[in-house]
Amino acid sequence: MTRPDLVQSESIGSLLRGIFADLRTLVREEIALARVELREQAGRAKAAGISLALAAAALVIGLVFLLIAMATAIADALNWPVWAGFLALSVLLGCAGVAAMLFGRSQLRRVHAVPTETVSTLKENAAWIAKRLTSGPK
């Protein structure tokens, strides 16, 4: 003779095992899908990165030639030797670089590495889950 509560607990146990097995399968399939999507996106990002690197190289070379032309033009316009035109442009660029660096440094001081709102929300969620787990079924 079997007890009804024993049969019920076995069926609940088998149901829970089935749910956990299905959940495990679902998680594995989601991870596999994420891997495929990440590989696809990585390929696209690589192609975009190569294009951007080539564009940046072309822009840097163009900027160098532009700076050479500007330095020569300054020297010509002011009847200075060519080296003085390069020196004047270098001083101007140096001042602009220092100003940009100081501005960037002040902006960087306002950046927080840890997202405070997210950490707060996660702590609240963890406390809520812990409370639910310790309070037991009602």
Beta strands, then each sheet from edge to edge (+ up, - down):
end
